[in-house]
């Protein structure tokens, strides 16, 4: 029962790997109020009959698309709207979902507290069944946000008033879809897929919420419309683990995304009480001391840095098509994947990555969080585990990277290495099937992949960093006093960043700005070929896919117009890599 109104922004179903029919999209016009003094609770705004302003959800108030466009700091923001609960929903449970709200959130239904959540990038859901009545109800939300505290991950959100350098306009409050879902009293609450193509199987861990009595879960897999697997398993104490044997094995590969459809049904006796539609891909990821393998084959990862920003939506893509388009323009230039940089991208982006065979690294927005003490772990780990759980089932994700460039804190305080070590080891326990980079660029503590960031623009100097590696010599290590190479696959996970604004010389980028388009292409080609031709390097990531605000080192402009003929870049990127010989 999804809303079909074309006036609703971002109307598409927000959770493609766990689809139900009965849902209502709550995006659109909400009442809104900025609460600079965080006095809203004292003023009883959660009981108010109206708020002062209005906003278009799911766009943050900093964005043009929200109708607010306030770029200043906002200590707290309040939202309010009415919604209707259909009469026939009252026999089951009613779940209120938030895709993401930055940062600390409290929710009321009809003036009664419904729940809280901390974390600006991960989803949360509240069972509001006991708080609603048939017909009109009211939801009120407050979000408190301050990226300057050192107590919250803010990613590339600027801690200063202005956007500057490589940090950009902030996002406060709701920035992903808000929606209602009708589920049975007992229902399938979560699913975890572990692909096992070597044994023609998909291993499934299903959780059931509600009555702890015995139930049965039935799973049916289809490939291109034909049934290729079916199994049934008993559910006890709210969970069921089973293996779905497949009569046909079709591998998910880079650029060739063979996906299976999956339907799961929850039965009590001979009655089906819940149905969920999903999908999965069969693929493996493995690595040795030089290469990363997809399905046992070495694949050179030709990645590009994707910041996930949009001129009018900031963190939120204006339309679903914009998410897909960012992958299309990347692949048009010969990239086979991306680092999803300093941000947890929304599930529908990952859905398109799954459908298009696009390799991505699941990362998090750690910048802004002080990790020089154990408090950093207390703040970071719960959010990160929510992120890994949310995205575990996406075949496009071929590795995890919780931290990026863990610079020194105030007064030169160094990272608490145990924070990184514990996050790395916990991630490995949660997911032993993918490689984990503890912190991209620096300063490594314990990692499956050794990566560096190298923005050297002088081609000869850049080549000199990696030439000894070609013949088994010393490996180039940035900050050798802080990190040590220990024989892992080697990944140049940021390079280039060539400053090029074809209109004028304004903006910011790395190194000396080329004098012409021809000079840019020549530098790009030489830097990239140095990495492709080195047999000890398994991946690169170019900075970056498109400009973001004042940072003008993208291959596309901020509004996604190519600065160069995409075929030129594609030809350079598509050369055979040394590790693929």
GIFEN-V218996 format. One record per residue. BURIAL is # if it has 24 or more other C-alpha atoms within 12 Angstrom, else .. Layout:
burial
BURIAL
BURIAL
//
This chain:
burial
.
.
#
.
.
.
.
#
#
#
#
#
#
#
#
#
#
#
#
#
.
#
#
#
#
#
#
#
#
#
#
#
#
#
#
.
.
.
.
#
#
.
.
.
#
#
#
#
.
.
#
.
.
#
#
#
#
#
#
#
#
#
#
#
#
#
#
#
#
#
#
#
#
#
#
#
#
#
#
#
#
#
#
#
#
#
.
.
#
#
.
#
#
#
#
#
#
#
#
#
#
#
#
#
#
#
#
#
#
#
#
.
#
#
#
#
#
#
#
#
#
#
#
#
#
#
#
#
#
.
#
#
.
.
.
.
#
#
#
#
#
#
#
#
#
#
#
.
.
#
#
#
#
#
#
#
#
#
#
.
.
.
#
.
#
#
#
#
#
#
#
#
#
#
#
#
#
#
#
#
#
#
#
#
#
#
#
#
#
#
#
#
#
#
#
#
#
.
.
.
#
#
#
#
#
#
#
#
#
#
.
.
.
.
#
#
#
#
#
#
#
#
#
.
.
.
.
#
#
#
#
#
#
#
#
.
.
#
#
#
#
#
#
#
#
#
.
#
#
#
#
#
#
#
#
.
#
#
#
#
#
#
#
#
#
#
#
#
.
.
.
.
#
#
#
#
#
#
#
#
#
#
#
#
#
#
#
.
.
#
#
#
#
#
#
.
.
#
#
#
#
#
#
#
#
#
#
#
#
#
#
#
#
#
#
#
#
#
#
#
.
#
#
#
#
#
#
#
#
#
#
#
#
#
#
#
#
#
#
#
#
#
#
#
#
#
#
#
#
#
#
#
#
#
#
#
#
#
#
#
#
#
#
#
#
#
#
#
#
#
#
#
#
.
.
#
#
#
#
#
#
#
#
#
#
#
#
#
#
#
#
#
#
#
#
#
#
#
#
#
#
#
#
#
#
#
#
.
.
.
.
.
.
.
#
#
#
#
#
#
#
#
#
#
#
#
#
#
.
#
#
.
#
#
#
#
#
#
#
#
#
#
#
#
#
#
#
#
#
#
#
#
#
#
#
#
#
#
#
.
.
#
#
.
#
#
#
.
#
#
.
.
.
.
#
#
#
#
.
.
.
.
#
#
#
.
#
#
#
#
#
#
#
#
#
#
#
#
#
#
#
#
.
.
.
.
#
#
#
#
.
.
#
#
.
.
.
.
.
#
#
.
#
#
#
#
#
#
#
#
#
#
#
#
#
#
#
#
#
#
#
#
#
#
#
#
#
#
#
#
#
#
#
#
#
#
#
#
#
#
.
#
#
#
.
#
.
#
#
#
.
#
#
#
#
#
#
#
#
#
.
//
